[in-house]
């Protein structure tokens, strides 16, 4: 319940001014985030396509991955660490792929088949491509979450807070106008009474 006073009128007018001043910034942020989400989707599709190609190349070695060296080869393609950095986009900290560290390959060079290095390289390339997809999906998820939050705030401003402040301002102005009119009428009535008394 609002107070129907001049001070409250000033407060509501200030509130409306602040809200309408901040709304364009929110709308701009919403548009920027939407563009970033769209770009992230394109990036994911490109990375998924790359990952698919790398997986297809791994299949070329699948027939060879049956011998005793297979375990060592797969262990050498294990990821030890994924390095990421953080980048701020429209107020959101998102992950950016930097590099992958793999388990050190320990194998005897003389007894290892010639194709082993190529297979290991391809397994690692496929693993890197998979990690890039995972990070891109996380990036998109964070951007979408921020976009939802900003969209809610824009809707709140446009459909609730600003219209409510406008309604409050109108209500207070009507009340204060009625009060002023009543005061003027009372003053006129009092003046008339004084005039009539003075006339007797």
C-alpha positions as CSV (number, residue, x, y, z in Angstrom):
1,X,0.0,0.0,0.0
2,X,1.5,3.3,-1.1
3,X,1.3,6.5,0.9
4,X,-0.7,9.2,-0.9
5,X,1.8,12.0,-0.2
6,X,4.0,14.4,-2.1
7,X,7.1,12.7,-0.8
8,X,5.8,9.3,-2.1
9,X,5.0,10.9,-5.4
10,X,8.6,12.1,-5.7
11,X,9.9,8.6,-4.7
12,X,7.7,6.9,-7.3
13,X,8.7,9.4,-10.0
14,X,12.4,8.8,-9.1
15,X,11.8,5.0,-9.2
16,X,10.2,5.2,-12.6
17,X,13.0,7.4,-14.0
18,X,15.7,5.0,-12.7
19,X,13.8,1.9,-14.1
20,X,13.3,3.5,-17.5
21,X,16.9,4.7,-17.6
22,X,18.2,1.2,-16.8
23,X,15.8,-0.8,-19.1
24,X,17.7,0.0,-22.4
25,X,20.9,-1.3,-20.9
26,X,19.1,-4.5,-19.9
27,X,17.6,-4.8,-23.4
28,X,21.0,-4.3,-25.0
29,X,22.5,-7.0,-22.7
30,X,19.6,-9.4,-23.7
31,X,20.3,-8.8,-27.4
32,X,24.0,-9.3,-26.9
33,X,23.5,-12.5,-25.0
34,X,21.1,-13.8,-27.6
35,X,23.7,-13.2,-30.3
36,X,26.3,-15.0,-28.2
37,X,24.0,-18.0,-27.6
38,X,23.4,-18.2,-31.4
39,X,27.2,-18.0,-32.0
40,X,27.8,-20.7,-29.4
41,X,25.3,-23.0,-31.2
42,X,27.2,-22.5,-34.5
43,X,30.5,-23.2,-32.7
44,X,29.1,-26.4,-31.1
45,X,27.8,-27.7,-34.5
46,X,31.3,-27.0,-36.1
47,X,33.1,-28.7,-33.2
48,X,30.7,-31.7,-33.2
49,X,31.4,-32.1,-37.0
50,X,35.1,-32.0,-36.3
51,X,34.8,-34.5,-33.5
52,X,32.8,-36.8,-35.8
53,X,35.5,-36.6,-38.4
54,X,38.2,-37.4,-35.8
55,X,36.2,-40.4,-34.6
56,X,35.9,-41.7,-38.1
57,X,39.7,-41.5,-38.5
58,X,40.1,-43.5,-35.3
59,X,37.9,-46.2,-36.8
60,X,40.6,-46.6,-39.5
61,X,42.8,-48.0,-36.7
62,X,40.1,-50.0,-35.0
63,X,41.1,-53.3,-36.7
64,X,44.7,-52.8,-35.4
65,X,43.6,-52.1,-31.9
66,X,43.2,-55.8,-31.0
67,X,46.8,-56.8,-30.0
68,X,48.7,-56.7,-26.8
69,X,49.8,-53.1,-27.2
70,X,46.2,-51.9,-27.2
71,X,46.0,-51.3,-23.4
72,X,49.2,-49.2,-23.5
73,X,48.0,-47.3,-26.5
74,X,44.6,-46.4,-24.9
75,X,46.3,-45.5,-21.6
76,X,48.6,-43.1,-23.5
77,X,45.5,-41.4,-24.9
78,X,44.0,-40.9,-21.4
79,X,43.5,-37.2,-20.5
80,X,45.2,-36.1,-17.3
81,X,44.2,-32.5,-17.4
82,X,42.1,-30.1,-19.5
83,X,43.4,-26.5,-19.2
84,X,40.8,-23.8,-19.6
85,X,40.7,-20.1,-19.2
86,X,37.8,-17.8,-18.2
87,X,36.5,-15.0,-20.4
88,X,33.8,-12.5,-19.5
89,X,31.1,-12.1,-22.1
90,X,28.2,-9.7,-21.2
91,X,28.9,-10.2,-17.5
92,X,29.2,-14.0,-17.7
93,X,32.4,-15.9,-17.0
94,X,32.6,-18.6,-19.6
95,X,35.2,-21.4,-20.1
96,X,37.5,-21.3,-23.1
97,X,39.5,-24.3,-24.2
98,X,43.3,-23.9,-23.9
99,X,44.9,-27.3,-24.0
100,X,44.9,-31.0,-23.0
101,X,47.6,-32.9,-21.1
102,X,47.7,-36.6,-21.8
103,X,49.2,-39.5,-19.8
104,X,52.9,-39.9,-20.7
105,X,53.2,-42.7,-23.3
106,X,55.7,-45.3,-22.0
107,X,56.4,-47.9,-24.6
108,X,59.4,-49.7,-26.1
109,X,60.2,-48.0,-29.4
110,X,61.9,-51.0,-31.0
111,X,59.1,-53.5,-30.5
112,X,56.2,-51.1,-31.1
113,X,54.4,-51.3,-34.5
114,X,55.0,-48.5,-37.0
115,X,51.3,-47.5,-37.0
116,X,51.3,-47.0,-33.2
117,X,52.4,-43.3,-33.2
118,X,49.8,-42.4,-35.9
119,X,47.1,-44.2,-33.9
120,X,48.0,-42.5,-30.7
121,X,48.1,-39.1,-32.4
122,X,44.6,-39.8,-33.9
123,X,43.2,-41.0,-30.5
124,X,44.5,-37.9,-28.9
125,X,43.1,-35.6,-31.6
126,X,39.6,-37.3,-31.1
127,X,39.9,-36.7,-27.4
128,X,40.8,-33.1,-27.8
129,X,37.9,-32.6,-30.2
130,X,35.5,-34.2,-27.6
131,X,36.8,-31.9,-24.9
132,X,36.3,-28.8,-27.1
133,X,32.6,-29.9,-27.6
134,X,32.1,-30.4,-23.9
135,X,33.5,-26.9,-23.1
136,X,31.5,-25.3,-25.9
137,X,28.3,-26.9,-24.5
138,X,29.1,-25.6,-21.0
139,X,29.7,-22.1,-22.5
140,X,26.3,-22.2,-24.2
141,X,24.6,-23.4,-21.0
142,X,26.0,-20.5,-19.0
143,X,25.1,-18.0,-21.7
144,X,21.5,-19.4,-21.9
145,X,21.1,-19.2,-18.1
146,X,22.2,-15.6,-18.1
147,X,19.9,-14.8,-21.0
148,X,17.0,-16.4,-19.2
149,X,17.8,-14.3,-16.0
150,X,18.1,-11.1,-18.0
151,X,14.9,-11.8,-20.0
152,X,13.0,-12.2,-16.7
153,X,14.4,-8.9,-15.5
154,X,13.4,-7.1,-18.8
155,X,9.9,-8.6,-18.5
156,X,9.7,-7.6,-14.9
157,X,10.7,-4.0,-15.7
158,X,8.4,-3.7,-18.8
159,X,5.3,-5.5,-17.5
160,X,5.5,-5.0,-13.8
161,X,7.8,-2.4,-12.2
162,X,7.4,0.5,-14.7
163,X,3.6,0.1,-15.2
164,X,3.2,-0.2,-11.4
165,X,5.2,3.0,-10.8
166,X,3.1,4.8,-13.4
167,X,-0.1,3.6,-11.8
168,X,1.1,4.8,-8.4
169,X,2.1,8.2,-9.8
170,X,-1.4,8.6,-11.4
171,X,-3.1,7.5,-8.1
172,X,-1.2,9.9,-6.0
173,X,-1.6,12.8,-8.4
174,X,-5.4,12.2,-8.5
175,X,-5.5,12.0,-4.7
176,X,-3.4,15.2,-4.3
177,X,-5.4,16.9,-7.0
178,X,-8.7,16.0,-5.2
179,X,-7.1,17.2,-1.9
180,X,-6.1,20.5,-3.5
181,X,-9.5,21.0,-5.0
182,X,-11.2,20.3,-1.6
183,X,-8.8,22.8,0.1
184,X,-9.7,25.4,-2.5
185,X,-13.4,24.7,-2.1
186,X,-13.1,24.9,1.7
187,X,-11.1,28.1,1.5
188,X,-13.8,29.7,-0.8
189,X,-16.6,28.5,1.5
190,X,-14.8,29.9,4.5
191,X,-14.2,33.2,2.7
192,X,-17.8,33.4,1.7
193,X,-18.9,32.7,5.3
194,X,-16.6,35.5,6.5
195,X,-17.9,37.8,3.8
196,X,-21.5,37.0,4.7
197,X,-20.9,37.5,8.4
198,X,-19.1,40.8,7.7
199,X,-22.1,41.9,5.6
200,X,-24.7,41.5,8.4
